[in-house]
Amino acid sequence: MLAQLPPALQNLQLPLRLRLWDGHEFNLGPTPSVTIVVKDPQMVTQLTHPSLDALGAAFVEGKLELEGSISDVIRVCDEWSQALLGDTDSQPVRLVHDKETDAKAISYHYDLSNAFYQLWLDSDMAYSCAYFETGSETLEQAQQAKFRHLCRKLRLQPGDYLLDVGCGWGGLARYAAREFGAKVFGITLSKEQLALARERVKEEGLEDLIELQLLDYRDLPQDGRFDKVVSVGMFEHVGHANLAEYCKILFGAVKEGGLVMNHGITAKYTDGRPVGRGAGDFIEKYVFPNGELPHLSMISAEISEAGLEIVDVESLRLHYARTLDHWSERLEDNLEAAAKEVPQQALRIWRLYLAGCAYAFAKGWINLHQILAVKAHPDGSHELPWTRDDIYNP
């Protein structure tokens, strides 16, 4: 039995209550909004060294239970961790990325259950940052706005041949074909995504405009057949060591004068090291195995070295924080249904992941950048407009 709190915890002023396995309770500050139930006595020593990856792992493994809104839990645990550990970040680790390893990682994350994702994504199942033109849009409206924003940036025209790298459940491919008249070739490594995406293409009668395949980006044709290329939420899986190859392949896939849009999560630090006192380590272990986030400068350098000219960069960090808030709230509203679709441990992971990522984007631990590049003609010319006016006032 623990008669009193360890000294390191006694002077904290946090809205947090600790409830031990024997029923004893300790408030770490007035009016607690969050209660952490310690079910495993061996966790007591961890209470004075509360890294976010250790706390997350303990919840996933059932050693801790959480009471209170999941967003409050994330915020209070971060304040607790910072108070005792300070701002400690992990060192960068370089991972191996080959076709087999990447395919397994994608399957682990995306083949979980289509029905599970449908509980908290929008109706098009866009699993990437939405675009809030005013901030008051619903998730559905903001995801449609994201599709529109991407297509306008790419200056899509009827008949354009668009390559969609990492097409997910096909929402962007269908939007580009339906609203802009583009012909789309999309690729994914997720069998579950591909099956549902093909079903939806057929349901909308877009088979003549959209072809979707299970294909690794490293096997894409290099004959410049595509007018435009878009990659959304995919290059996070490429790995730092493979960024140069990834960019060269996009360069080889697009025709001269064509545009390439890379939309993805970027790191806070130039060396790509994780932040958040273990939060990145938790994500790598439980959510995105083998995922690596490059800094904007790193991916920009590789895009340029591949021969593409960057013409526009936009940060959507706060847009992603808002998107993740929507996802987290929708999942929390559907916990009973979600528990029927995935194992209990997986549900715990996803509850922490969505709320934790919303917090991380809001705090500036990670970012989201849309990078538009052009493959200029040999004489350096291209057909882009002189201003961005056509994007916002078509």
MOPE-V692762 format. One record per residue. N is the residue number from 1. RES is the residue in three letters. OMEGA is omega in whole degrees, -180 to 180 (999 if undefined). Layout:
n = [N:N]
res = [RES:RES]
omega = [OMEGA:OMEGA]
//
This chain:
n = [1:2:3:4:5:6:7:8:9:10:11:12:13:14:15:16:17:18:19:20:21:22:23:24:25:26:27:28:29:30:31:32:33:34:35:36:37:38:39:40:41:42:43:44:45:46:47:48:49:50:51:52:53:54:55:56:57:58:59:60:61:62:63:64:65:66:67:68:69:70:71:72:73:74:75:76:77:78:79:80:81:82:83:84:85:86:87:88:89:90:91:92:93:94:95:96:97:98:99:100:101:102:103:104:105:106:107:108:109:110:111:112:113:114:115:116:117:118:119:120:121:122:123:124:125:126:127:128:129:130:131:132:133:134:135:136:137:138:139:140:141:142:143:144:145:146:147:148:149:150:151:152:153:154:155:156:157:158:159:160:161:162:163:164:165:166:167:168:169:170:171:172:173:174:175:176:177:178:179:180:181:182:183:184:185:186:187:188:189:190:191:192:193:194:195:196:197:198:199:200:201:202:203:204:205:206:207:208:209:210:211:212:213:214:215:216:217:218:219:220:221:222:223:224:225:226:227:228:229:230:231:232:233:234:235:236:237:238:239:240:241:242:243:244:245:246:247:248:249:250:251:252:253:254:255:256:257:258:259:260:261:262:263:264:265:266:267:268:269:270:271:272:273:274:275:276:277:278:279:280:281:282:283:284:285:286:287:288:289:290:291:292:293:294:295:296:297:298:299:300:301:302:303:304:305:306:307:308:309:310:311:312:313:314:315:316:317:318:319:320:321:322:323:324:325:326:327:328:329:330:331:332:333:334:335:336:337:338:339:340:341:342:343:344:345:346:347:348:349:350:351:352:353:354:355:356:357:358:359:360:361:362:363:364:365:366:367:368:369:370:371:372:373:374:375:376:377:378:379:380:381:382:383:384:385:386:387:388:389:390:391:392:393:394]
res = [MET:LEU:ALA:GLN:LEU:PRO:PRO:ALA:LEU:GLN:ASN:LEU:GLN:LEU:PRO:LEU:ARG:LEU:ARG:LEU:TRP:ASP:GLY:HIS:GLU:PHE:ASN:LEU:GLY:PRO:THR:PRO:SER:VAL:THR:ILE:VAL:VAL:LYS:ASP:PRO:GLN:MET:VAL:THR:GLN:LEU:THR:HIS:PRO:SER:LEU:ASP:ALA:LEU:GLY:ALA:ALA:PHE:VAL:GLU:GLY:LYS:LEU:GLU:LEU:GLU:GLY:SER:ILE:SER:ASP:VAL:ILE:ARG:VAL:CYS:ASP:GLU:TRP:SER:GLN:ALA:LEU:LEU:GLY:ASP:THR:ASP:SER:GLN:PRO:VAL:ARG:LEU:VAL:HIS:ASP:LYS:GLU:THR:ASP:ALA:LYS:ALA:ILE:SER:TYR:HIS:TYR:ASP:LEU:SER:ASN:ALA:PHE:TYR:GLN:LEU:TRP:LEU:ASP:SER:ASP:MET:ALA:TYR:SER:CYS:ALA:TYR:PHE:GLU:THR:GLY:SER:GLU:THR:LEU:GLU:GLN:ALA:GLN:GLN:ALA:LYS:PHE:ARG:HIS:LEU:CYS:ARG:LYS:LEU:ARG:LEU:GLN:PRO:GLY:ASP:TYR:LEU:LEU:ASP:VAL:GLY:CYS:GLY:TRP:GLY:GLY:LEU:ALA:ARG:TYR:ALA:ALA:ARG:GLU:PHE:GLY:ALA:LYS:VAL:PHE:GLY:ILE:THR:LEU:SER:LYS:GLU:GLN:LEU:ALA:LEU:ALA:ARG:GLU:ARG:VAL:LYS:GLU:GLU:GLY:LEU:GLU:ASP:LEU:ILE:GLU:LEU:GLN:LEU:LEU:ASP:TYR:ARG:ASP:LEU:PRO:GLN:ASP:GLY:ARG:PHE:ASP:LYS:VAL:VAL:SER:VAL:GLY:MET:PHE:GLU:HIS:VAL:GLY:HIS:ALA:ASN:LEU:ALA:GLU:TYR:CYS:LYS:ILE:LEU:PHE:GLY:ALA:VAL:LYS:GLU:GLY:GLY:LEU:VAL:MET:ASN:HIS:GLY:ILE:THR:ALA:LYS:TYR:THR:ASP:GLY:ARG:PRO:VAL:GLY:ARG:GLY:ALA:GLY:ASP:PHE:ILE:GLU:LYS:TYR:VAL:PHE:PRO:ASN:GLY:GLU:LEU:PRO:HIS:LEU:SER:MET:ILE:SER:ALA:GLU:ILE:SER:GLU:ALA:GLY:LEU:GLU:ILE:VAL:ASP:VAL:GLU:SER:LEU:ARG:LEU:HIS:TYR:ALA:ARG:THR:LEU:ASP:HIS:TRP:SER:GLU:ARG:LEU:GLU:ASP:ASN:LEU:GLU:ALA:ALA:ALA:LYS:GLU:VAL:PRO:GLN:GLN:ALA:LEU:ARG:ILE:TRP:ARG:LEU:TYR:LEU:ALA:GLY:CYS:ALA:TYR:ALA:PHE:ALA:LYS:GLY:TRP:ILE:ASN:LEU:HIS:GLN:ILE:LEU:ALA:VAL:LYS:ALA:HIS:PRO:ASP:GLY:SER:HIS:GLU:LEU:PRO:TRP:THR:ARG:ASP:ASP:ILE:TYR:ASN:PRO]
omega = [179:-176:180:180:170:-176:-177:-177:-169:-176:179:176:-177:177:-171:175:173:176:-176:-179:-179:178:179:180:177:175:179:178:-179:176:180:175:-178:173:174:-179:-179:-176:-177:-179:180:179:-176:-180:-180:-176:179:177:-170:173:-174:177:179:178:179:-180:180:177:180:-177:175:179:176:169:-175:175:-175:179:-175:178:176:179:-179:-178:-177:179:176:178:177:-180:-179:-179:-176:-175:-175:-178:178:180:179:175:179:177:180:-175:177:179:171:-174:-178:-179:-179:179:178:-180:179:-180:180:-175:-169:-180:-177:179:177:-179:178:-180:-179:-179:-174:173:176:-175:177:180:175:-176:179:-175:175:-177:-176:-176:177:-177:-176:-177:168:177:179:-179:-177:178:175:178:177:177:-179:-179:179:-178:177:178:179:-178:-179:178:176:180:177:177:-174:172:179:-176:-174:-169:178:180:169:-178:180:179:-180:180:-179:180:-175:-173:-175:177:180:169:-169:170:-177:180:175:174:-179:179:180:178:-177:-178:-179:179:179:178:-176:175:-180:-179:-178:178:-176:-177:-179:-177:-172:172:-179:-177:171:-171:174:-179:-179:179:179:177:-176:-176:177:-175:-174:176:-177:177:175:178:-175:176:-176:-171:173:-180:-174:-177:-178:-176:-176:-178:-179:179:179:-178:178:180:176:177:-178:-177:-173:-179:175:-176:-179:-177:177:178:175:-178:-178:-178:-180:-176:177:-175:-176:179:175:-177:180:178:172:174:176:-179:178:179:177:-179:-179:-177:-169:-170:-178:178:178:176:178:180:174:172:178:-179:-179:-180:178:179:-178:176:-179:180:180:179:178:179:179:-177:-179:176:179:175:177:-175:-178:174:-180:175:179:179:-178:173:178:-179:-178:180:-179:177:180:179:-175:-176:-179:178:-179:-180:178:-176:-177:177:-178:-180:179:179:177:179:-175:176:179:-175:-176:180:-180:179:175:179:-177:178:180:-179:-179:177:178:-177:176:-179:167:-179:178:-180:180:172:-173:174:-179:180:178:-178:171:-172:-180:176:-179:-180:177:-172:-178:179:-171:179:-176:999]
//
